[in-house]
């Protein structure tokens, strides 16, 4: 890790407002995400660090700062630390880490945190994921706008006034504690031996997978043979983008699983908070199926004798997710799409688990935060069963939890979104509507259920369409009809 930031020039001039970028362009709904150099600069990041301490009242308190493997991340982490210290926050620098590792630090230390990463975005980007103490989320409506506005004020004034007693700085390695904590939540010691190919995409999974599933953190060996793909930490992503949501980025993993005769494959995104799964044939397992499996395991673990157990799913996960939750005796809670929204709902309902279609998985026992590694461990435990059990291939397990046909998310550029909505409402006026998030229409044709959801993007002139039906022909018919309505000139 790097040494403590130099605070001898605290309060030094920042660029004048005319030279500063427009923070409203890259302080997003749930995090900060922008281009390195033209939007994110050390001065801007330092101002955000100062604004963060002021907004959440962290003067005199610890603030965790971690970063991923991007070339710009260590420097940005140090700049943020300068801003935090100038305003009286005590920095705990955890260095290289995954996003869920930073949540672990925030939760276990009960301290607010900043994670420098642009997740799956290309190397020209970077960003900041901010948390309150206990890994609680911050969105534009719950404090991020205030952080932004305070940073703008510092940049406009041209300096960050240091408090009388600037904060301290210390370094802390939490990787071993993080790995041990996850192993305490999911016991993998008794599963049958598994061969697993893992594609880290040159992202932070290259650090965390050997620690959690291997022996790099000093933990005992598990009955898992990990075959590594692209474990070298490299923020230029020389092999493929670290975005497993795009099918092209799964090709290498799919080939390797088949070539090595592996039981399954795991792919992590750049900051390793999302995990995607492929079966022994190299076929992708739907994230909704993973969510259903993990939900069932969590309900079984907690039990329903003590009263209602809540499990969250967003409105575009497969119908199999709420069906599985109900069959297990728990209560499904349907929510809008969005990281901080899910975290807020987890806290409000006391839900034990939450799953999204995008392979974000949230756990009550992980401070309500998302953790792709933990979801992967649950899947390995369920699939691995007890040692000596008669095994079935992962493809059979995936089929059981993928009984319906889904379109996946389809994006369309639309110049007049209200007009597109009007066309859909007119065409489907005879069916059921709700507007929890965008427009969801559901019905049944010839005895086959279907639903679709159309949502506008928060940042682009796009409409996002998701369709599911009991049978593939019905899904394809609805999909093509709604796309035609959306894309009508």
N, C-alpha and C positions, 0 to 999 in steps of 0.2 A: 504494500500500500504506500501511497505517497505521504510525505511529511505534512505537518500542520501548516495551514495557510498563513501567510505573512500578513499580520494585521497592523503592522507599523504605519501603514498609510490608510488606515480605516477612515472613511469619510472623504477619500480622494475623489476628484471630479469624475463624473460619468459623462457619456456623450450628451450633447444638448439634444432637446426634443426633436429638432429637425433632422438629426442623424439617426435617431432611434427608430426601429421598425414599429409597425402597427401591431401591438400585442393582441388586439381583438381578432386579428387574422389567424393566429395560431394558438391562442388559449381556447381550447375546444370545450365541448360539453362536459367531458369526463377527465381530460388531462391536457397537458401542453404537448403540442406536436408540430415541429416546424423545420425549415431548412437551416442547416448549419451555415453560419456566416452571414447570410442575408436576413435571417429572422432571429435565430438563436445565436447570441454572442455571449462571451463571458460577462460583459457589463449588464446585459439584459437578464441573464441567469442570476447574477448577484442581486439585482434589484428584486427579482421574484423571490429569492431566498429571504431577503429582508421583509418583503411584503407578507410572506408566509408566516414568519414569526409574529408579526404585528397582528395579522388577521385572526390567528388562532390563539393568541395570547401565550406564546411559548417562551417569552423572556424568562430566564432562570430555569428553564426546563431542558431536558434532553431532546435532541432532534436527530433521528437516524438518517444517514445519507449513504446510499449505495448506488452502484452503476453497473451497466453491462459492458460488453467488450468493444463497443464502437470506439474508433480512434478519438472522437471528441468527448467521450463520456468522462474520463478521469478529470480533464480540465474543467468541464462544466460542473462536476461534483465539487471540485475545490472552490470554484467561483460561488456556487450556492452556499458552501460552508462559510465563506467570507461574509456573505450577506446575513446568514443566520447569526454568526458570532457578533457582527457589528451591532445587531439589534438585541443581543443578550442571550441568544440561544446557545446551549451547550451541544456541540456536534459529537455524535458517535458515528465515526466513519467505518462502514462495514465493507468497503471496497467492492471488488467484483462479486456479483450475486445475481440470482434470478429475481424476477419480480415477486414471486411467492416467497422467496427467502427474505426479501425486504419486508413483506407482510408479517412473516414470522418474527422478525426483529421488532417491528412495531407492536405486535401483539404481546410477545413475551416480555418486552421491556416496558410496555404500556407507554410508548412514546410516539409522537408524530414522526412521519417518515417521508423522504423524497427518494424516488427511484429514477435514475437517469437511463432512459431507454426510448427507442421508437418502435419497440416490439418487432413486428414483421416488416416495417417500412424499409426502403432501400437505404444504403449507407449514407446518402446525402442528407438524411433526416436524423433528428434526435428529438428527445422530449423528456417530460417529467411526469411521473405518476405520483400524486401526493396523497397522503393518508393522515387522518387525525390519529391520536393515540388509540391503541387497540385495533389498528388496521381498519378503522372506519373510513369509508369513502368520502371524498369531497368532489362535488360536481359544481357546475356553473351556478346552480341555484342554492348551494349549501356552503359557499365560501370561496369557490374558485374565482368568481367574478370579483370578490373583494381583494383577493391576492393580486389579481391582474391590475385592478385600479390603483392599489397601493404601489405596485411596481411602476406603473405609468407615472405616478406622482413623483417617485424618486428619480426616474429618468428625466422628467420635465424639470425638476429642481436642479439636476446636475450633480447630486451627491446623495449619499446615504449617511445621515448623521449617526455616529457611533454613540451608544449609551455609555454611561459613566463606567460600568463594569462589563466589558465585552465578554462573550461566552467563552467557554473552554473547548478543547478539541482532544479527542482520544480515538484510538483505533480499536476495533473489536472484530474478531473472526467468529461468525456465528454458524458457519457451515456444518460443523460436527453436531452442534445442538439441534440445528434444523433437521438434519438427517435422522438423528435419534428420535426426535419428536414425531416425525412422520412414521417411522417404524413402530412407534408406540401406538399409533392410531390404526395401523393395518399390519397384522401379523402375517408375514410371508414365509416364516421359517418352516412351516409344515406342508407347503404345497409340493406337488410333484415337480421334478426338474423341468425347466422350460428353457428353450433357446429363443432369445428375443433380439431382433435387430432394432437398433435405436438410431434414428437420424436426428442429430442435434442441429443440423443446418448451420454449423459453425457458430451457433448461438450458445446461450448460457446453459443449456442442457448438457453441454460438454463438460461443465463443472459439476452440476448437481446430480446427474445420473450416476457417475462413478461413486459419488458419496452416498447416495440413498440406496441404489440397487447393487452397488459393489462394496469394496472395502476401503475406498480412498479416504474415508473419514474415520477409519479405525474401528468400524463396526464389523461384526462377524459376517462371514460369507453367507449369502442366500443361495438356494437351489436354482439360481437363474444365471444362465450364460448370456452375457450381453455382447452382441456383435456390434461394434461402434461404426457409425458412418458420420464423418465430418464433425468429430469432437473437438478439433482444433478451434480455439476461440479466434474468430477473425471477423471483424465488423465490416469488411468489404464483401462478405458473403460470396466467396469465389466459386462455389459449386452450384448453388441455386438460392433464390430468395428464401428466407426463413419464414415462409407463410404457407403452412400445410393446407390451408383452406383452398388454395389453388391446386387443382389436380396435377398440373405439370410439375409441381414441387414434391409430389409423392412418388414420381416415377422411379427414382433411384432406390428408394426404400422398397417399393413393390418388387423390383427386380431382385434386390438382395435377399428378401424374405424367401422367395422361390429358390434362388440359387443356393442358399445355405440350408434349405429344408427347415426353416425356422417355424416355430409355433405361431408367431405373430410379429408384427412390427409396430413401433411407436415413433411418432414424429412430433418434435417440439418446435414451437415458433421461437423467434429470436430471443425473447426474454423468458422463455420456458414456462410461461404461466398457462399455456394452452397445450393440450396433447391430443393428437389424432391417432387412430388405430387402423391397421390393416390386418386382414386375416392370413391364414397360411397359404392361401392362393394368391395373395397380393391384392385382394379386393378391399376397398375402404369400408370400414364399419361406420355407419351413420352416427354422428355425435348424439342424436336422440336415443339411439339404442344404448350407447354408453351411459347416458343419463338415466335411463330406465334401470339398467343393471345396478348402478351405484345407488340410486334411490331405494331399490329393493333391499340392498345390503344394509344401508343406513337405518331403514325402518326395522329390519330384523334385529339389528344390533341394539337399538334403543328400546324396542318393544312398544306395544300400544296399550298396555294395561294401566299405565299411569295417566291416561287422558288423551285428548286429541294430539296427534303428531302431524305437523305441517311440513309439506315439501313443496318447493317452488319450481315452477317451470314457466318459461316465457311463452307468449301466445303463438309462436311459430315452431315450437318443438312438435314432434309427431304426437298424434293422438295416443300412441302406445305409452307415452310417459304418464299422463294422468290416469290412464287405465291401470297401469302397473301400480301406481301409488294407491289408488282406491282398492285394488285387489289385495294389497298388503295391509289394509286396514287403516291407512293414513289419509290425510286431507290434502288434496292437490290445491295449490294456490296459483292461479294464472296471473301473470304480470306482463307489463310492457317490456320491450327489449331495452337493455342498457345496463352497463356495469354498476354504476352507483345506484340505480333504481333497484336492482336485485339485492345489493347490499342493504339498502334501506328496508326493503321488504323482509329480508332475513331477520333484521333486528326487530322490526315491528311485530312479526308473527312468531318469533322464536323458532323458525323453521330449522330442521336438522340438516337440510341439503337443498341446493338449488342448481338447476341445470339449464343451459342455454343451447340453442341450435349451433352456435359458433364454437363449441367445445370449451366454453368457460364453465367451470364447475365450482360451486361454493359450498363451504362446510361450516356448520355451527361450531364444530370443535377446532376450526382453524380461524377463529374470530370472525366468522361470517365471510371471510375473504375467499377468493378463487385460487385454486391450486390444481393445475393439470397433472402434476406428479402424483398427488394423492388420488386423483381419479384413476390414473394408470395403475396404481397399486391395488385399488379396489378391483379393477378388472382382472389383474393378474391373480389376485386371491380367489375370485369367483371362478375364473377359468381353470386355474391350477388345482382347485379342489384340495382334497386330502391326498397326501402321498399314497400311492398304491391304488387310487380310484381309477375306474375304467374311464379313460379320457375320451372326450369328443372334440372334434376340431373347432376352432374358434368360429369358423363359418357357420356351423350349426347353431351355436349360441347367438350369433348375430342375426341369423334368420328368424329365430324365435322372437326377437325384439325389433324386427323390421317387417311387420305383417302388411304394411300399407305402402302405397306408392307416393313418393314425394318428388317435387320438381327441383328442389334446391332453390337458392335465391337467385332470381333473374332481375337484372337491372336494366332499366330503359331510360334514356335521356328524354325528358319531357319539358317542353317550353311553357305549356299551360296546364299545370297540375289540376286546378279546379275543374277545367273542362274535361280532363280525363276521368276525374272522380264522377262527374255528372253522367258521363256515358256509362260507367260501370253501374251506378245506382239505378239508372233507367233500365238497363238490360237485366238486372237481377232484382227488380223491385218486389218480386213474389217470394223472395227468400229472406232468411234471417240476417240481420246486420248487427254489428256492434262496432264501437269506435274507441275501444280501450287504447289502441295504438294503431293509428292509420284507420283503415277500413277492413273489417273482417266480414266475409259473407260465407254462410254455411247452408247446406241443404242436402237433399238426397234425390237421386235420379235413377229410376228403374231399380230401386232398392239398394243402391250403392251410395254411401255417404261421400261427401266432399266438402272441403272448405278452402278458401283462399284468403290471403291477407295482402293488402297493398299499402305500403308505407313510404312516405317521402324521406329522402335523405336529409340529415341535418345540415349538410355542408355543400351539397351539389344539387343541380337540377335533375335529380333522378327519382324514379319510382321503383321500389323494390317489391317484387312479387314472389310469394311463396304459395304453393298449392299442394294439397294432399287429398287423396281419395282412397276408397277401399280397394280399388282395382286400377291397374295402370291405364287402360283405355279411357276411363272416366277422368283420371288426372290429366292425361294428355289433351283431352277434349276441352276441359275447363281452362287449362293452361294456355292453349292456343287461342281460345276465344277471348280471354281477358287480355292477353298480350296484344291482340288485334285492336281491342278497345283502347288500350293505353297508347298504342303507337299510331293511332289514326291521325293523320296530319290535320 
